[in-house]
């Protein structure tokens, strides 16, 4: 193995690609790099013999065992190349953007030494996106090229070990585009994802709790039926009554030890033999599932569906006293969110509640008489009534054990604190059947149906739980407060990556973008998930996002340093703000020029839309640069642009100096200033988002093109994947 060809093809005075090989790893590594060169492709590299064996794959990794992907063998690369991401300069070999797409370790299934000679390499990948067995087979398609085929092997391990389940949005009526939906029966049980791999079944709840031991009979049936297959299934474990209806009370009784038979009602298949099906449309997944479950045991049930005819399905569910129906868009992918692709319409009033206290029986003041229950709304527990029927003496004994060490002196409910009540910390979830709600949102005729152990306490909340959720925030686009809340809930983990522990200023529009909007940098009361220092505030966790959205926050702006150590800035932002008469092509050209200037100064930059007329160029830095050096450097970069192209760019904040020019706004980098955060909404028509994008997407995506209505398809793509790796190393020279 040699790096001779690699070195001959590169000028290391120009390119930032690594020259030295680097140390070998105890566990051999692999890397897949997305290469935006003249011809876009993926580079697949395997560590062996002190180098990275390398192949260029034009169409990317095979996702199915049926795929045969051409892999062109190229020169060996240094091991240190596995961490390389950035831009290979124009004119250099392989010029273009390189980003790490996946990485991990791998195992040889046979000797690579003989495999390279014989033209067959077999190996098992252990990465974030790609797992399981693969083979590289040399072909004789072209004598001038070392061509191989990359093949995904059958009967390999499951491609993921956990999953966010798809959730249904509650509706009150059948949607108008009824024919776009497939309808299924809504079951009343425990949502379970089954992972069957190498003859072993694991049953996990939506919160990744292992319930295999609770349903051993189902696990055993799955293990026998899928003895020679690896699959991931999604469904509901239920107990049916004598009329074939799922009954949560019976499921509760089974878990208490009664001789009943649980059934796994399976409605989706997420993977099979190493192939991830989540990108497939619902109808295609159902067809695969039906074929997979043919001749399955009696305690395994395939859940059938009906296309359209939602009203007829709902009438049938009502007539037969079922819980309700689920509608699923026939073309929807499985993205693991409550985005409206799946909907539910209930006809049976059954729901889960959190226990916040209890009263004693009037007949025997040593026994539990009634449970006080509630749901979370905007992070606070609201009272929904007392449940005094449906539980027996065995249930009371169970309650006493559960409540033994969670008593408290004050009421956990924000709106209810009665006398003669034993208050409890909210840690217990129960299922309750009821006839209706009163005008004061109190349960009428509630009855206990069982304990719920498959969910987290914070998941038990009022559906559409933002106060005044139907208030319209973006009138032109008919986007409501609830839509805004749902969006931030969807991106909260991504938003927190860039905002956590950074002083905030938010734009609040409590009456929508056409009403009064205002900046807020100080906070007058403490909200859940928010910290404060000297009146300034910052996000501690996702609860802080929810708290701010609940009071009308639309935009999140962040400072350029961590509030844990304000001595050192660690993020540089340049805002390209064009005058009204500057066209978009000029703005894009400016972004490219600024990127090149930064690159010449040894800095890797990242790109995002502004949600307005321009783009933002973001430069992450390792902590340690002084404010004086940082602010001078930012100003100098902007001046380089202005001095080099004086007719096109300006650093002046005076509007009269900015006519026909692009303002290079470097002032966001001063101490105490903020800039809009990645994934923040903007308070403008269209609900645009300041969204991270690839440099290769600059000419394809306009500054206000990514909005609340079209961002979903981008959320599974981590376009700034190496951002924090760069941040940990990058310094101003």
HULIN-V548203 format. One record per residue. N is the residue number from 0. PSI is psi in whole degrees, 0 to 359 (NA if undefined). OMEGA is omega in whole degrees, 0 to 359 (none if undefined). NEAR is the number of other ideal C-beta (glycine too) atoms within 12 Angstrom. Layout:
BEGIN
n->[N & N]
psi->[PSI & PSI]
omega->[OMEGA & OMEGA]
near->[NEAR & NEAR]
END
This chain:
BEGIN
n->[0 & 1 & 2 & 3 & 4 & 5 & 6 & 7 & 8 & 9 & 10 & 11 & 12 & 13 & 14 & 15 & 16 & 17 & 18 & 19 & 20 & 21 & 22 & 23 & 24 & 25 & 26 & 27 & 28 & 29 & 30 & 31 & 32 & 33 & 34 & 35 & 36 & 37 & 38 & 39 & 40 & 41 & 42 & 43 & 44 & 45 & 46 & 47 & 48 & 49 & 50 & 51 & 52 & 53 & 54 & 55 & 56 & 57 & 58 & 59 & 60 & 61 & 62 & 63 & 64 & 65 & 66 & 67 & 68 & 69 & 70 & 71 & 72 & 73 & 74 & 75 & 76 & 77 & 78 & 79 & 80 & 81 & 82 & 83 & 84 & 85 & 86 & 87 & 88 & 89 & 90 & 91 & 92 & 93 & 94 & 95 & 96 & 97 & 98 & 99 & 100 & 101 & 102 & 103 & 104 & 105 & 106 & 107 & 108 & 109 & 110 & 111 & 112 & 113 & 114 & 115 & 116 & 117 & 118 & 119 & 120 & 121 & 122 & 123 & 124 & 125 & 126 & 127 & 128 & 129 & 130 & 131 & 132 & 133 & 134 & 135 & 136 & 137 & 138 & 139 & 140 & 141 & 142 & 143 & 144 & 145 & 146 & 147 & 148 & 149 & 150 & 151 & 152 & 153 & 154 & 155 & 156 & 157 & 158 & 159 & 160 & 161 & 162 & 163 & 164 & 165 & 166 & 167 & 168 & 169 & 170 & 171 & 172 & 173 & 174 & 175 & 176 & 177 & 178 & 179 & 180 & 181 & 182 & 183 & 184 & 185 & 186 & 187 & 188 & 189 & 190 & 191 & 192 & 193 & 194 & 195 & 196 & 197 & 198 & 199 & 200 & 201 & 202 & 203 & 204 & 205 & 206 & 207 & 208 & 209 & 210 & 211 & 212 & 213 & 214 & 215 & 216 & 217 & 218 & 219 & 220 & 221 & 222 & 223 & 224 & 225 & 226 & 227 & 228 & 229 & 230 & 231 & 232 & 233 & 234 & 235 & 236 & 237 & 238 & 239 & 240 & 241 & 242 & 243 & 244 & 245 & 246 & 247 & 248 & 249 & 250 & 251 & 252 & 253 & 254 & 255 & 256 & 257 & 258 & 259 & 260 & 261 & 262 & 263 & 264 & 265 & 266 & 267 & 268 & 269 & 270 & 271 & 272 & 273 & 274 & 275 & 276 & 277 & 278 & 279 & 280 & 281 & 282 & 283 & 284 & 285 & 286 & 287 & 288 & 289 & 290 & 291 & 292 & 293 & 294 & 295 & 296 & 297 & 298 & 299 & 300 & 301 & 302 & 303 & 304 & 305 & 306 & 307 & 308 & 309 & 310 & 311 & 312 & 313 & 314 & 315 & 316 & 317 & 318 & 319 & 320 & 321 & 322 & 323 & 324 & 325 & 326 & 327 & 328 & 329 & 330 & 331 & 332 & 333 & 334 & 335 & 336 & 337 & 338 & 339 & 340 & 341 & 342 & 343 & 344 & 345 & 346 & 347 & 348 & 349 & 350 & 351 & 352 & 353 & 354 & 355 & 356 & 357 & 358 & 359 & 360 & 361 & 362 & 363 & 364 & 365 & 366 & 367 & 368 & 369 & 370 & 371 & 372 & 373 & 374 & 375 & 376 & 377 & 378 & 379 & 380 & 381 & 382 & 383 & 384 & 385 & 386 & 387 & 388 & 389 & 390 & 391 & 392 & 393 & 394 & 395 & 396 & 397 & 398 & 399 & 400 & 401 & 402 & 403 & 404 & 405 & 406 & 407 & 408 & 409 & 410 & 411 & 412 & 413 & 414 & 415 & 416 & 417 & 418 & 419 & 420 & 421 & 422 & 423 & 424 & 425 & 426 & 427 & 428 & 429 & 430 & 431 & 432 & 433 & 434 & 435 & 436 & 437 & 438 & 439 & 440 & 441 & 442 & 443 & 444 & 445 & 446 & 447 & 448 & 449 & 450 & 451 & 452 & 453 & 454 & 455 & 456 & 457 & 458 & 459 & 460 & 461 & 462 & 463 & 464 & 465 & 466 & 467 & 468 & 469 & 470 & 471 & 472 & 473 & 474 & 475 & 476 & 477 & 478 & 479 & 480 & 481 & 482 & 483 & 484 & 485 & 486 & 487 & 488 & 489 & 490 & 491 & 492 & 493 & 494 & 495 & 496 & 497 & 498 & 499 & 500 & 501 & 502 & 503 & 504 & 505 & 506 & 507 & 508 & 509 & 510 & 511 & 512 & 513 & 514 & 515 & 516 & 517 & 518 & 519 & 520 & 521 & 522 & 523 & 524 & 525 & 526 & 527 & 528 & 529 & 530 & 531 & 532 & 533 & 534 & 535 & 536 & 537 & 538 & 539 & 540 & 541 & 542 & 543 & 544 & 545 & 546 & 547 & 548 & 549 & 550 & 551 & 552 & 553 & 554 & 555 & 556 & 557 & 558 & 559 & 560 & 561 & 562 & 563 & 564 & 565 & 566 & 567 & 568 & 569 & 570 & 571 & 572 & 573 & 574 & 575 & 576 & 577 & 578 & 579 & 580 & 581 & 582 & 583 & 584 & 585 & 586 & 587 & 588 & 589 & 590 & 591 & 592 & 593 & 594 & 595 & 596 & 597 & 598 & 599 & 600 & 601 & 602 & 603 & 604 & 605 & 606 & 607 & 608 & 609 & 610 & 611 & 612 & 613 & 614 & 615 & 616 & 617 & 618 & 619 & 620 & 621 & 622 & 623 & 624 & 625 & 626 & 627 & 628 & 629 & 630 & 631 & 632 & 633 & 634 & 635 & 636 & 637 & 638 & 639 & 640 & 641 & 642 & 643 & 644 & 645 & 646 & 647 & 648 & 649 & 650 & 651 & 652 & 653 & 654 & 655 & 656 & 657 & 658 & 659 & 660 & 661 & 662 & 663 & 664 & 665 & 666 & 667 & 668 & 669 & 670 & 671 & 672 & 673 & 674 & 675 & 676 & 677 & 678 & 679 & 680 & 681 & 682 & 683 & 684 & 685 & 686 & 687 & 688 & 689 & 690 & 691 & 692 & 693 & 694 & 695 & 696 & 697 & 698 & 699 & 700 & 701 & 702 & 703 & 704 & 705 & 706 & 707 & 708 & 709 & 710 & 711 & 712 & 713 & 714 & 715 & 716 & 717 & 718 & 719 & 720 & 721 & 722 & 723 & 724 & 725 & 726 & 727 & 728 & 729 & 730 & 731 & 732]
psi->[131 & 153 & 16 & 310 & 321 & 313 & 320 & 330 & 356 & 145 & 102 & 357 & 343 & 310 & 149 & 8 & 148 & 145 & 324 & 151 & 319 & 168 & 147 & 155 & 152 & 317 & 121 & 143 & 162 & 160 & 144 & 122 & 131 & 119 & 108 & 68 & 194 & 319 & 113 & 135 & 181 & 139 & 124 & 124 & 135 & 128 & 127 & 134 & 32 & 6 & 180 & 111 & 135 & 139 & 141 & 126 & 104 & 321 & 9 & 180 & 144 & 135 & 346 & 155 & 345 & 344 & 142 & 105 & 127 & 131 & 112 & 118 & 128 & 183 & 148 & 145 & 157 & 151 & 325 & 344 & 341 & 338 & 4 & 132 & 144 & 202 & 126 & 122 & 153 & 138 & 344 & 160 & 126 & 24 & 135 & 182 & 136 & 129 & 147 & 123 & 322 & 156 & 165 & 206 & 167 & 162 & 138 & 134 & 342 & 169 & 124 & 333 & 312 & 330 & 321 & 325 & 320 & 348 & 24 & 119 & 126 & 136 & 164 & 124 & 145 & 82 & 186 & 320 & 330 & 125 & 154 & 189 & 138 & 161 & 142 & 124 & 124 & 139 & 176 & 40 & 325 & 119 & 336 & 349 & 149 & 84 & 138 & 166 & 131 & 124 & 139 & 127 & 153 & 167 & 42 & 180 & 162 & 144 & 351 & 155 & 345 & 165 & 143 & 123 & 150 & 134 & 152 & 141 & 132 & 126 & 158 & 347 & 164 & 135 & 157 & 324 & 52 & 324 & 348 & 355 & 148 & 135 & 138 & 163 & 139 & 123 & 158 & 83 & 214 & 125 & 123 & 133 & 126 & 126 & 111 & 119 & 126 & 41 & 9 & 130 & 137 & 131 & 117 & 142 & 175 & 341 & 18 & 24 & 142 & 112 & 20 & 316 & 337 & 336 & 60 & 323 & 322 & 317 & 317 & 319 & 319 & 320 & 320 & 316 & 324 & 40 & 328 & 16 & 153 & 122 & 158 & 123 & 151 & 133 & 197 & 130 & 127 & 167 & 127 & 146 & 186 & 344 & 9 & 22 & 137 & 138 & 113 & 327 & 319 & 323 & 318 & 317 & 322 & 316 & 341 & 352 & 359 & 151 & 81 & 164 & 110 & 150 & 139 & 105 & 108 & 125 & 359 & 153 & 126 & 339 & 154 & 130 & 44 & 355 & 125 & 119 & 0 & 338 & 349 & 152 & 154 & 313 & 320 & 320 & 320 & 321 & 317 & 317 & 315 & 315 & 325 & 326 & 11 & 135 & 31 & 160 & 166 & 333 & 12 & 126 & 129 & 127 & 115 & 177 & 166 & 132 & 127 & 201 & 38 & 319 & 319 & 317 & 318 & 319 & 321 & 316 & 319 & 314 & 325 & 13 & 40 & 168 & 326 & 198 & 156 & 133 & 136 & 127 & 127 & 334 & 9 & 146 & 168 & 97 & 357 & 49 & 170 & 76 & 4 & 355 & 327 & 138 & 160 & 141 & 118 & 140 & 344 & 128 & 91 & 131 & 168 & 146 & 158 & 136 & 126 & 6 & 179 & 159 & 160 & 154 & 141 & 331 & 321 & 102 & 14 & 353 & 155 & 130 & 313 & 147 & 134 & 126 & 160 & 181 & 157 & 136 & 117 & 38 & 2 & 142 & 118 & 144 & 135 & 4 & 185 & 141 & 111 & 8 & 165 & 350 & 146 & 188 & 324 & 319 & 320 & 321 & 319 & 317 & 315 & 321 & 318 & 325 & 355 & 316 & 20 & 19 & 153 & 161 & 329 & 159 & 136 & 350 & 137 & 339 & 18 & 126 & 73 & 163 & 169 & 42 & 138 & 112 & 149 & 148 & 137 & 94 & 357 & 133 & 134 & 157 & 136 & 133 & 142 & 166 & 321 & 178 & 146 & 176 & 337 & 16 & 40 & 138 & 135 & 131 & 51 & 148 & 132 & 134 & 347 & 166 & 149 & 114 & 3 & 5 & 159 & 153 & 317 & 347 & 345 & 89 & 163 & 125 & 138 & 55 & 19 & 126 & 136 & 42 & 338 & 1 & 132 & 121 & 325 & 87 & 317 & 329 & 1 & 42 & 126 & 172 & 321 & 321 & 319 & 316 & 315 & 321 & 311 & 329 & 322 & 323 & 11 & 322 & 322 & 316 & 319 & 331 & 324 & 350 & 338 & 133 & 28 & 133 & 140 & 152 & 136 & 150 & 120 & 134 & 73 & 341 & 25 & 170 & 344 & 354 & 194 & 127 & 148 & 151 & 144 & 120 & 344 & 151 & 135 & 354 & 156 & 127 & 156 & 133 & 7 & 135 & 162 & 146 & 117 & 47 & 341 & 156 & 162 & 162 & 134 & 325 & 187 & 336 & 329 & 322 & 313 & 320 & 316 & 320 & 325 & 339 & 21 & 11 & 131 & 316 & 140 & 121 & 139 & 154 & 173 & 29 & 161 & 131 & 354 & 338 & 90 & 1 & 334 & 116 & 150 & 10 & 127 & 133 & 130 & 123 & 118 & 109 & 98 & 149 & 167 & 332 & 19 & 125 & 166 & 324 & 323 & 323 & 318 & 320 & 321 & 317 & 317 & 319 & 318 & 321 & 316 & 321 & 313 & 321 & 320 & 335 & 7 & 20 & 133 & 132 & 160 & 155 & 141 & 157 & 156 & 341 & 5 & 240 & 346 & 194 & 160 & 132 & 123 & 133 & 107 & 144 & 151 & 140 & 137 & 346 & 133 & 157 & 320 & 313 & 320 & 309 & 322 & 317 & 314 & 315 & 319 & 321 & 314 & 322 & 326 & 315 & 315 & 317 & 327 & 325 & 68 & 335 & 348 & 331 & 154 & 153 & 7 & 136 & 352 & 127 & 326 & 338 & 354 & 3 & 126 & 8 & 169 & 124 & 117 & 93 & 103 & 359 & 347 & 346 & 8 & 152 & 129 & 346 & 161 & 161 & 157 & 138 & 152 & 134 & 6 & 140 & 162 & 146 & 64 & 156 & 139 & 346 & 55 & 162 & 140 & 92 & 135 & 136 & 164 & 153 & 327 & 347 & 359 & 316 & 356 & 336 & 123 & 159 & 335 & 20 & 327 & 122 & 176 & 337 & 343 & 6 & 342 & 317 & 346 & 347 & 336 & 354 & 116 & 86 & 337 & 42 & 319 & 15 & 310 & 337 & 317 & 317 & 325 & 347 & 334 & 132 & 156 & 131 & NA]
omega->[185 & 178 & 184 & 181 & 179 & 183 & 181 & 185 & 189 & 173 & 187 & 170 & 183 & 183 & 178 & 177 & 183 & 180 & 181 & 187 & 185 & 184 & 175 & 181 & 177 & 172 & 184 & 187 & 168 & 175 & 172 & 182 & 177 & 188 & 179 & 180 & 179 & 171 & 184 & 180 & 176 & 176 & 182 & 186 & 180 & 179 & 177 & 175 & 177 & 177 & 172 & 171 & 191 & 176 & 172 & 183 & 185 & 186 & 176 & 184 & 176 & 180 & 182 & 176 & 179 & 182 & 172 & 186 & 177 & 179 & 183 & 180 & 179 & 184 & 175 & 180 & 177 & 180 & 181 & 179 & 182 & 180 & 184 & 169 & 183 & 185 & 171 & 189 & 178 & 181 & 178 & 177 & 180 & 184 & 179 & 184 & 177 & 176 & 180 & 183 & 176 & 178 & 180 & 178 & 177 & 178 & 175 & 174 & 177 & 183 & 177 & 182 & 178 & 181 & 178 & 179 & 184 & 177 & 177 & 176 & 178 & 186 & 178 & 180 & 174 & 182 & 178 & 183 & 185 & 180 & 173 & 188 & 177 & 176 & 172 & 183 & 181 & 178 & 177 & 183 & 185 & 182 & 183 & 181 & 177 & 186 & 177 & 170 & 176 & 188 & 175 & 185 & 179 & 175 & 179 & 184 & 178 & 186 & 177 & 185 & 177 & 185 & 169 & 185 & 175 & 182 & 183 & 178 & 183 & 174 & 180 & 181 & 180 & 181 & 182 & 178 & 187 & 184 & 179 & 185 & 167 & 185 & 178 & 174 & 174 & 183 & 185 & 184 & 179 & 177 & 185 & 170 & 182 & 175 & 178 & 186 & 179 & 176 & 180 & 181 & 172 & 180 & 184 & 177 & 180 & 177 & 174 & 172 & 182 & 181 & 183 & 183 & 180 & 182 & 185 & 183 & 178 & 178 & 180 & 179 & 179 & 181 & 180 & 184 & 181 & 183 & 184 & 181 & 173 & 184 & 170 & 186 & 179 & 181 & 184 & 174 & 186 & 167 & 182 & 173 & 185 & 179 & 177 & 179 & 177 & 185 & 183 & 179 & 178 & 176 & 176 & 180 & 177 & 180 & 175 & 176 & 179 & 183 & 180 & 185 & 175 & 180 & 177 & 178 & 188 & 182 & 179 & 174 & 187 & 179 & 176 & 179 & 176 & 181 & 180 & 183 & 189 & 177 & 179 & 177 & 183 & 184 & 179 & 179 & 180 & 179 & 177 & 181 & 181 & 179 & 181 & 186 & 178 & 179 & 179 & 180 & 187 & 180 & 173 & 186 & 171 & 181 & 182 & 184 & 176 & 177 & 180 & 178 & 182 & 181 & 178 & 179 & 181 & 177 & 178 & 180 & 178 & 183 & 184 & 174 & 176 & 182 & 181 & 179 & 176 & 175 & 182 & 178 & 187 & 182 & 185 & 173 & 180 & 186 & 175 & 183 & 174 & 187 & 178 & 175 & 174 & 179 & 176 & 175 & 185 & 171 & 178 & 184 & 180 & 185 & 180 & 181 & 178 & 178 & 180 & 179 & 176 & 173 & 180 & 180 & 177 & 180 & 181 & 187 & 172 & 181 & 176 & 181 & 181 & 179 & 175 & 187 & 179 & 176 & 178 & 176 & 185 & 176 & 181 & 184 & 179 & 185 & 180 & 174 & 180 & 177 & 185 & 180 & 177 & 179 & 182 & 183 & 177 & 178 & 181 & 178 & 177 & 179 & 182 & 178 & 181 & 187 & 190 & 187 & 182 & 178 & 178 & 185 & 184 & 180 & 175 & 182 & 181 & 187 & 184 & 179 & 184 & 175 & 177 & 181 & 172 & 182 & 182 & 169 & 185 & 182 & 185 & 179 & 176 & 173 & 184 & 172 & 185 & 182 & 181 & 173 & 171 & 178 & 180 & 180 & 175 & 181 & 175 & 180 & 181 & 179 & 180 & 180 & 179 & 175 & 178 & 184 & 185 & 181 & 174 & 183 & 184 & 177 & 183 & 183 & 179 & 178 & 189 & 193 & 173 & 179 & 183 & 183 & 181 & 178 & 184 & 180 & 179 & 188 & 183 & 184 & 178 & 179 & 187 & 175 & 179 & 177 & 179 & 179 & 180 & 179 & 182 & 175 & 182 & 186 & 189 & 180 & 177 & 180 & 182 & 179 & 186 & 185 & 186 & 178 & 174 & 180 & 187 & 156 & 182 & 171 & 180 & 177 & 186 & 177 & 179 & 186 & 177 & 176 & 180 & 176 & 182 & 174 & 173 & 178 & 179 & 181 & 187 & 176 & 185 & 176 & 180 & 178 & 181 & 175 & 180 & 173 & 180 & 176 & 175 & 184 & 182 & 180 & 174 & 181 & 185 & 179 & 178 & 177 & 180 & 180 & 182 & 178 & 180 & 178 & 170 & 179 & 176 & 183 & 176 & 179 & 186 & 176 & 186 & 179 & 176 & 184 & 174 & 178 & 187 & 181 & 189 & 173 & 182 & 178 & 181 & 181 & 173 & 181 & 179 & 187 & 184 & 171 & 185 & 185 & 178 & 183 & 187 & 180 & 179 & 179 & 179 & 178 & 178 & 179 & 180 & 180 & 180 & 176 & 181 & 177 & 180 & 180 & 177 & 177 & 175 & 184 & 173 & 182 & 180 & 188 & 171 & 175 & 179 & 189 & 179 & 184 & 186 & 179 & 175 & 175 & 187 & 180 & 178 & 184 & 173 & 181 & 176 & 179 & 180 & 180 & 182 & 180 & 182 & 183 & 178 & 181 & 180 & 179 & 181 & 179 & 179 & 179 & 176 & 179 & 182 & 183 & 182 & 180 & 188 & 180 & 186 & 186 & 178 & 174 & 182 & 179 & 180 & 185 & 181 & 178 & 188 & 180 & 178 & 182 & 175 & 179 & 175 & 185 & 177 & 187 & 176 & 186 & 177 & 181 & 180 & 178 & 179 & 174 & 186 & 186 & 172 & 180 & 176 & 169 & 172 & 182 & 182 & 177 & 181 & 183 & 179 & 184 & 172 & 193 & 173 & 176 & 176 & 174 & 180 & 180 & 185 & 183 & 183 & 187 & 178 & 184 & 181 & 187 & 181 & 186 & 178 & 183 & 183 & 185 & 186 & 184 & 180 & 191 & 177 & 182 & 180 & 187 & 177 & 189 & 184 & 183 & 186 & 173 & 176 & 183 & 183 & 186 & 194 & 179 & 171 & 180 & none]
near->[24 & 16 & 29 & 14 & 19 & 31 & 22 & 13 & 21 & 28 & 18 & 20 & 10 & 18 & 27 & 28 & 34 & 26 & 22 & 17 & 25 & 21 & 13 & 19 & 23 & 8 & 14 & 29 & 33 & 42 & 42 & 40 & 41 & 33 & 39 & 29 & 25 & 16 & 15 & 24 & 29 & 34 & 43 & 44 & 43 & 44 & 37 & 29 & 20 & 21 & 33 & 39 & 41 & 38 & 39 & 33 & 36 & 20 & 20 & 27 & 38 & 33 & 27 & 24 & 23 & 13 & 21 & 24 & 32 & 30 & 39 & 29 & 31 & 30 & 28 & 29 & 43 & 34 & 32 & 26 & 41 & 41 & 28 & 35 & 38 & 36 & 34 & 32 & 24 & 18 & 13 & 22 & 24 & 34 & 23 & 28 & 36 & 40 & 38 & 34 & 35 & 30 & 35 & 28 & 24 & 36 & 25 & 29 & 20 & 19 & 16 & 26 & 14 & 13 & 23 & 24 & 12 & 15 & 20 & 24 & 37 & 28 & 37 & 28 & 39 & 25 & 28 & 20 & 28 & 36 & 32 & 39 & 31 & 43 & 30 & 45 & 26 & 26 & 22 & 13 & 16 & 13 & 8 & 8 & 17 & 25 & 26 & 34 & 27 & 40 & 32 & 34 & 29 & 21 & 22 & 34 & 34 & 34 & 36 & 29 & 20 & 21 & 33 & 25 & 34 & 33 & 28 & 33 & 25 & 25 & 24 & 15 & 17 & 27 & 26 & 12 & 15 & 26 & 19 & 24 & 37 & 36 & 40 & 39 & 37 & 36 & 39 & 40 & 42 & 42 & 40 & 43 & 45 & 46 & 35 & 39 & 31 & 21 & 19 & 21 & 37 & 32 & 39 & 34 & 31 & 28 & 25 & 22 & 22 & 22 & 32 & 26 & 15 & 27 & 37 & 18 & 27 & 41 & 33 & 24 & 30 & 39 & 28 & 20 & 28 & 34 & 18 & 16 & 30 & 40 & 46 & 43 & 49 & 41 & 44 & 40 & 45 & 41 & 37 & 29 & 21 & 9 & 12 & 17 & 30 & 38 & 31 & 39 & 32 & 29 & 38 & 37 & 26 & 30 & 28 & 22 & 11 & 17 & 11 & 24 & 24 & 40 & 36 & 44 & 39 & 43 & 40 & 47 & 40 & 41 & 41 & 36 & 32 & 35 & 38 & 33 & 34 & 31 & 23 & 27 & 22 & 37 & 23 & 23 & 38 & 31 & 22 & 28 & 36 & 22 & 17 & 32 & 32 & 13 & 11 & 27 & 23 & 16 & 27 & 38 & 32 & 28 & 35 & 19 & 29 & 26 & 23 & 21 & 19 & 33 & 23 & 17 & 31 & 34 & 18 & 19 & 32 & 20 & 14 & 20 & 21 & 32 & 33 & 36 & 41 & 41 & 41 & 39 & 31 & 28 & 20 & 31 & 29 & 38 & 28 & 27 & 28 & 28 & 31 & 30 & 29 & 36 & 36 & 37 & 33 & 26 & 27 & 31 & 23 & 34 & 37 & 37 & 43 & 41 & 46 & 45 & 41 & 33 & 24 & 21 & 18 & 13 & 10 & 11 & 12 & 12 & 22 & 35 & 25 & 31 & 45 & 41 & 41 & 41 & 38 & 34 & 29 & 30 & 32 & 29 & 37 & 31 & 34 & 36 & 35 & 33 & 40 & 26 & 19 & 28 & 34 & 19 & 14 & 18 & 29 & 25 & 16 & 27 & 30 & 23 & 15 & 24 & 26 & 15 & 12 & 23 & 20 & 19 & 12 & 17 & 25 & 33 & 31 & 20 & 21 & 26 & 19 & 19 & 10 & 16 & 28 & 32 & 29 & 34 & 23 & 36 & 26 & 38 & 35 & 43 & 41 & 43 & 31 & 30 & 16 & 15 & 19 & 14 & 7 & 13 & 20 & 24 & 34 & 20 & 19 & 32 & 30 & 37 & 35 & 39 & 36 & 35 & 27 & 34 & 30 & 20 & 28 & 26 & 25 & 33 & 33 & 29 & 26 & 26 & 28 & 34 & 23 & 23 & 23 & 17 & 27 & 23 & 42 & 31 & 18 & 15 & 23 & 18 & 32 & 24 & 36 & 30 & 32 & 44 & 42 & 32 & 41 & 40 & 30 & 32 & 37 & 32 & 21 & 34 & 38 & 30 & 26 & 40 & 44 & 29 & 27 & 36 & 37 & 44 & 31 & 41 & 32 & 32 & 34 & 28 & 21 & 30 & 31 & 18 & 19 & 14 & 22 & 20 & 20 & 30 & 24 & 17 & 28 & 12 & 13 & 15 & 30 & 24 & 29 & 36 & 26 & 22 & 21 & 14 & 15 & 25 & 34 & 38 & 42 & 27 & 23 & 28 & 28 & 35 & 42 & 36 & 34 & 44 & 47 & 32 & 31 & 31 & 41 & 44 & 41 & 46 & 39 & 41 & 35 & 38 & 34 & 27 & 30 & 17 & 16 & 22 & 17 & 24 & 38 & 38 & 40 & 45 & 46 & 44 & 40 & 45 & 33 & 33 & 26 & 14 & 12 & 27 & 17 & 24 & 16 & 25 & 38 & 31 & 24 & 42 & 40 & 27 & 31 & 44 & 36 & 24 & 30 & 39 & 27 & 20 & 22 & 19 & 34 & 36 & 40 & 44 & 42 & 44 & 45 & 41 & 41 & 30 & 30 & 37 & 48 & 46 & 46 & 44 & 40 & 36 & 38 & 23 & 24 & 20 & 30 & 19 & 25 & 16 & 20 & 32 & 26 & 20 & 30 & 41 & 24 & 24 & 37 & 39 & 21 & 25 & 36 & 29 & 17 & 19 & 22 & 18 & 15 & 27 & 39 & 32 & 30 & 23 & 17 & 12 & 14 & 12 & 17 & 26 & 17 & 20 & 30 & 42 & 35 & 44 & 38 & 39 & 25 & 37 & 39 & 23 & 22 & 21 & 27 & 34 & 38 & 43 & 48 & 40 & 39 & 49 & 50 & 37 & 38 & 32 & 22 & 28 & 38 & 37 & 44 & 44 & 45 & 39 & 36 & 33 & 36 & 22 & 28 & 35 & 20 & 16 & 32 & 27 & 37 & 27 & 27 & 39 & 31 & 40 & 22 & 20 & 35 & 26 & 15 & 29 & 29 & 22 & 22 & 24 & 35 & 31 & 26 & 31 & 32 & 20 & 22 & 31 & 27 & 17 & 22 & 33 & 25 & 30 & 13]
END
